[in-house]
Amino acid sequence: MSRKAVVIGAGFGGLALAIRLQSAGIDTTLVEARDRPGGCAALWERDGFIFDAGPTGITDPASLAELWRLSGHDMGEDVTLLPVSPFYRLNWPDGAQFDHAGGEGSLRARIAKLSPSDVAGYERFLDYADDVYEDAWRRLGSAGFPDVRSMVRAAPMLARHQAWRSVYSVVSSYVKDERLRQALSWRVLMIGGNPSTASGVNSLIHKLEKQGGVWFAQGGTHRLVQGMATHFERLGGVLRLGDKVERIEVHGDRAVAVRTASGWRGDAEAVASNADLLHSYRDLLGHHPRGPKMAERIARKHWSPGMFVLHFGIRGSWPGIPHHMMLFGPRYEAWLKDIFDHGILPQDAALYLQHATVTDPSLAPDGHSTFSVMTPVPHMGKLPIDWDRFGPVYAERILDEIEHRLIPDIRSRIVTQFHRTPADHARDLSAHHGSAFSLEPRLSQNAGFRPHNQDDVLPNFYLVGAGTHPGAGIPGVVAGAKVTAALMLKDLI
């Protein structure tokens, strides 16, 4: 008889894990509380406009294509990826601008234009990022850290790359121009990290993007999610939507079944959770001693900030505004301290603008455009404000900045507008404190210092997703699914 596994949560991590298990012959059921797969990568449809709730940039596409190749299929059967160029446009209040794109020659030319004296330093930073990519990503990113010995084995690599230094500190040791320092360090914000405290090994993001490019799924990132779900079901997997898991049944030290709100019970030889870390232990395993004990430990950790996301559809086309822009504010390090340390909602902000219709016009009615703006805000454990009250005010503040820097008559052009806050994230996804990326990727919470992919007490309960190794972001959770699948298959086959 085939072995059975249940995966909780159909986000990127849960889908990638379920595909790997089903491809290996494990009878896998994927259970999702919402009526669509996707988790953080949900889809919003308003007044003829389509908005991605989460990421719109896809990096490391090879790791995704591998999920199809496991069974002799091609990702192109279900998903079309479109190149994004430039990867990002970085813009500062004084009007300075920097396009980060592929092609080392043109990138060096842009660095020389921004800060001629930093070209040589950038070359050295690139060598550092290449080395970290080889050591920390290719060798360790797909390796588990189940015990202290595994961390001891990784210690020489971490020491060699000075992993105790922050991304911003590492970048600053190579380049001197403050704008270039921001340009090479800000991306860690999009996996929940503070550039001033996140481990310098996260500099590998630069190499990951340079090597694999930045892509967009035609039809929106949710098309990639749906393609993964379609492929999982093609392989014979069962996708159970709209049925929230309420309990993981445990006998002794073994997870034996999952129960849902509808009363459905799924027996399993192994259970994996892609749900929020604290929710998984505190609520789903709250009846077992392991649940409350682990929940108490996890709750004390440093959680990533929340995200305030403003979506709007407007009249007009804007070919001069690229797919991704980072609009830096007048402060950087002080702004980061407000969010991560002080729990203050700053008057100024760095805004991550997504203009998906410049790549895929089908996401809006003819002659219209979709925009989304994301900006980190303190999680609700640090800033317990009433977002229903403050959300509209903050949305207007963001529109003021877009009006000032990009689209002068934006308010007269808006057809539809709505926003999402940490409170929405907490309600929709049971996210602790409304955190957008689970645990912060600081050194003390990396690799084996994160909750393990395989539980230490319940050996057939596993984790996948942003909260476990190697961390958040599409490449992170897809790589984590590979780690977790290997551990599960070792026990199941």
Long-range contacts (C-beta under 8 A, 24 or more apart in sequence): 2-26, 2-27, 3-27, 3-269, 3-270, 3-492, 3-493, 4-28, 4-29, 4-266, 4-267, 4-268, 4-269, 4-270, 5-29, 5-268, 5-269, 5-270, 5-271, 5-272, 5-488, 5-492, 6-30, 6-31, 6-257, 6-258, 6-266, 6-268, 6-270, 6-271, 6-272, 7-31, 7-271, 7-272, 7-273, 7-274, 7-464, 8-245, 8-248, 8-258, 8-271, 8-272, 8-273, 8-274, 8-275, 8-280, 8-284, 9-33, 9-39, 9-273, 9-274, 9-275, 9-465, 10-37, 10-38, 10-39, 10-225, 10-229, 10-239, 10-241, 10-274, 11-37, 11-38, 11-39, 11-40, 11-41, 11-274, 11-465, 11-477, 12-39, 12-40, 12-41, 12-225, 12-228, 12-465, 12-474, 12-477, 12-478, 12-481, 13-274, 13-464, 13-465, 13-466, 13-477, 13-478, 13-480, 13-481, 14-39, 14-272, 14-274, 14-464, 14-465, 14-481, 15-225, 15-228, 15-229, 15-232, 16-67, 16-228, 16-464, 16-477, 16-478, 16-481, 16-482, 17-272, 17-274, 17-464, 17-481, 17-484, 17-485, 17-488, 18-232, 18-237, 19-67, 19-70, 19-228, 19-231, 19-232, 19-235, 19-237, 20-67, 20-70, 20-481, 20-482, 20-485, 20-489, 21-485, 21-488, 21-489, 22-232, 22-235, 22-236, 22-237, 23-67, 23-70, 23-71, 23-235, 24-70, 24-485, 24-489, 24-493, 25-493, 26-270, 26-488, 26-489, 26-492, 26-493, 27-236, 28-232, 28-237, 28-238, 29-237, 29-238, 29-239, 29-240, 29-266, 29-268, 30-232, 30-237, 30-238, 30-239, 30-240, 31-240, 31-243, 31-245, 31-258, 31-260, 31-266, 32-239, 32-240, 32-241, 32-242, 32-243, 33-242, 33-243, 33-244, 33-245, 34-241, 34-242, 34-428, 35-241, 35-242, 36-222, 36-225, 36-241, 37-225, 37-226, 37-228, 37-229, 37-239, 37-241, 38-222, 38-225, 39-274, 39-429, 40-429, 40-436, 41-221, 41-222, 41-224, 41-225, 42-222, 42-428, 43-220, 43-222, 44-311, 44-418, 46-311, 46-313, 46-416, 46-418, 47-313, 47-415, 47-416, 48-313, 48-364, 48-365, 48-368, 49-313, 49-363, 49-364, 49-365, 49-368, 49-370, 49-415, 49-416, 50-219, 50-220, 50-363, 50-364, 50-370, 51-220, 51-311, 51-313, 51-356, 51-363, 51-370, 51-372, 52-220, 52-221, 52-222, 52-354, 52-356, 52-372, 53-309, 53-420, 54-221, 55-190, 55-221, 55-473, 55-474, 56-216, 56-220, 56-221, 56-323, 56-324, 56-354, 56-356, 56-372, 57-84, 57-87, 57-214, 57-215, 57-216, 57-323, 57-324, 58-214, 58-215, 58-216, 58-217, 58-221, 58-224, 58-474, 59-205, 59-208, 59-209, 59-212, 59-213, 59-214, 59-215, 59-473, 59-474, 59-475, 60-208, 60-212, 60-474, 60-475, 60-478, 61-212, 61-213, 61-215, 62-212, 63-475, 63-478, 63-479, 63-482, 64-224, 64-474, 64-478, 67-228, 67-231, 67-478, 68-231, 71-235, 73-231, 73-234, 75-227, 77-231, 78-226, 78-227, 78-228, 78-230, 78-231, 79-217, 79-218, 79-223, 79-224, 79-227, 80-217, 80-218, 80-219, 80-223, 81-215, 81-216, 81-217, 81-218, 82-215, 82-216, 82-217, 82-218, 82-359, 82-360, 83-213, 83-214, 83-215, 83-216, 84-213, 84-214, 84-215, 84-216, 84-322, 84-323, 84-324, 84-359, 85-214, 85-322, 86-322, 86-324, 87-209, 87-213, 87-214, 87-324, 88-214, 88-322, 88-324, 88-325, 88-326, 89-322, 89-324, 89-325, 89-326, 90-179, 90-182, 90-183, 90-186, 90-325, 90-326, 90-328, 91-325, 91-326, 91-327, 91-328, 91-405, 92-179, 92-328, 93-328, 93-329, 93-330, 93-405, 96-179, 98-179, 98-180, 98-183, 99-322, 100-183, 102-210, 102-213, 104-210, 111-180, 114-177, 114-179, 114-180, 115-175, 115-176, 115-177, 115-179, 115-180, 117-176, 117-177, 118-174, 118-175, 118-176, 118-177, 118-180, 121-174, 121-175, 121-176, 122-174, 122-175, 122-180, 122-184, 124-174, 125-170, 125-171, 125-174, 125-175, 125-184, 125-203, 125-206, 126-206, 126-207, 128-161, 128-170, 128-174, 128-203, 129-203, 129-204, 129-206, 129-207, 130-207, 131-161, 132-161, 132-200, 132-201, 132-203, 132-204, 132-207, 133-204, 133-207, 133-208, 133-211, 135-160, 135-161, 136-161, 136-201, 136-204, 137-204, 137-207, 137-208, 137-470, 137-479, 140-447, 140-470, 141-470, 141-479, 142-479, 142-482, 142-483, 143-483, 144-452, 144-453, 144-454, 144-469, 144-483, 144-486, 144-487, 145-447, 145-448, 145-450, 145-452, 145-469, 146-448, 146-452, 146-453, 146-454, 146-456, 146-487, 147-448, 148-448, 150-448, 151-447, 151-448, 151-449, 154-447, 154-448, 158-201, 158-443, 161-200, 161-201, 162-200, 163-199, 163-200, 163-201, 163-443, 163-446, 164-199, 164-200, 164-443, 165-199, 165-200, 166-194, 166-195, 166-196, 166-197, 166-198, 166-199, 166-200, 167-193, 167-195, 167-198, 167-199, 167-200, 167-202, 167-203, 168-195, 168-196, 168-333, 169-196, 169-200, 170-200, 170-203, 171-203, 178-332, 179-328, 182-328, 182-332, 186-326, 186-328, 186-350, 188-441, 189-350, 189-352, 189-376, 190-352, 190-473, 191-437, 191-441, 191-466, 191-471, 191-472, 191-473, 191-476, 192-304, 192-305, 192-435, 192-436, 192-437, 192-438, 192-439, 192-440, 192-441, 192-466, 192-471, 192-472, 193-304, 193-437, 193-440, 193-441, 193-442, 194-336, 194-339, 194-340, 194-440, 194-442, 195-336, 196-333, 196-336, 196-337, 196-340, 197-340, 197-440, 197-442, 198-440, 198-441, 198-442, 199-441, 199-442, 199-443, 199-446, 201-446, 202-441, 208-475, 214-324, 216-323, 216-356, 216-359, 216-360, 218-360, 218-362, 219-360, 219-362, 219-363, 220-356, 220-360, 220-363, 240-264, 245-275, 245-284, 246-283, 246-284, 247-284, 247-287, 248-273, 248-284, 248-285, 248-461, 250-285, 250-287, 250-288, 250-290, 250-458, 253-457, 253-458, 253-459, 254-458, 254-459, 254-460, 255-458, 255-460, 255-461, 269-460, 269-492, 270-460, 270-461, 270-462, 270-488, 270-491, 270-492, 271-460, 271-461, 271-462, 272-461, 272-462, 272-463, 272-464, 272-484, 272-488, 273-461, 273-462, 273-463, 273-464, 273-465, 274-464, 274-465, 275-429, 275-430, 275-465, 276-429, 276-430, 276-431, 276-432, 276-438, 276-467, 277-432, 277-438, 277-439, 277-451, 277-463, 277-467, 277-468, 278-432, 279-430, 279-431, 279-432, 280-463, 283-430, 285-458, 285-461, 288-458, 290-455, 290-457, 290-458, 294-451, 294-455, 298-451, 299-432, 301-439, 301-440, 301-445, 302-439, 302-440, 302-442, 302-444, 302-445, 303-379, 303-381, 303-432, 303-433, 303-435, 303-438, 303-439, 303-440, 304-379, 304-435, 304-436, 304-437, 304-438, 304-439, 304-440, 304-441, 304-472, 305-339, 305-340, 305-376, 305-377, 305-378, 305-379, 305-435, 305-436, 305-437, 306-376, 306-377, 306-378, 306-379, 306-380, 306-421, 306-422, 306-425, 306-433, 306-434, 306-435, 306-436, 307-374, 307-375, 307-376, 307-377, 307-420, 307-422, 307-425, 307-436, 308-374, 308-375, 308-376, 308-377, 308-391, 308-394, 308-398, 308-419, 308-420, 308-421, 308-422, 309-372, 309-373, 309-374, 309-419, 309-420, 310-372, 310-373, 310-395, 310-398, 310-399, 310-417, 310-418, 310-419, 311-370, 311-371, 311-372, 311-416, 311-417, 311-418, 311-419, 311-420, 312-370, 312-371, 312-372, 312-399, 312-414, 312-416, 312-417, 312-418, 313-364, 313-368, 313-369, 313-370, 313-371, 313-414, 313-415, 313-416, 313-417, 314-368, 314-369, 314-371, 314-407, 314-410, 314-413, 314-414, 314-415, 315-367, 315-368, 315-413, 315-415, 316-367, 316-368, 316-369, 316-413, 317-357, 317-361, 317-367, 317-368, 317-369, 318-355, 318-358, 318-369, 318-407, 319-358, 321-353, 321-355, 321-358, 321-406, 322-355, 322-358, 323-354, 323-355, 323-356, 323-358, 323-359, 324-352, 324-353, 324-354, 324-355, 325-351, 325-352, 325-353, 325-355, 325-406, 326-350, 326-351, 326-352, 326-353, 327-351, 327-352, 327-353, 327-401, 327-405, 327-406, 338-378, 339-376, 339-377, 339-378, 340-378, 340-440, 342-378, 342-382, 343-378, 343-382, 343-383, 344-378, 344-383, 345-377, 345-378, 345-383, 345-385, 345-390, 345-394, 347-397, 349-375, 349-397, 349-398, 349-401, 350-375, 350-376, 351-375, 351-398, 351-401, 351-402, 353-402, 353-406, 368-415, 371-402, 373-398, 373-402, 376-436, 377-421, 377-422, 379-422, 379-433, 379-434, 379-435, 380-422, 380-423, 380-426, 380-433, 380-434, 381-432, 381-433, 382-433, 387-421, 387-422, 387-423, 387-424, 388-423, 391-419, 391-421, 392-419, 394-419, 395-419, 437-466, 437-472, 437-473, 438-465, 438-466, 438-467, 438-472, 439-466, 439-467, 439-471, 441-471, 441-472, 446-470, 446-471, 453-480, 453-483, 453-484, 453-487, 454-484, 454-487, 454-488, 459-491, 460-491, 462-487, 462-488
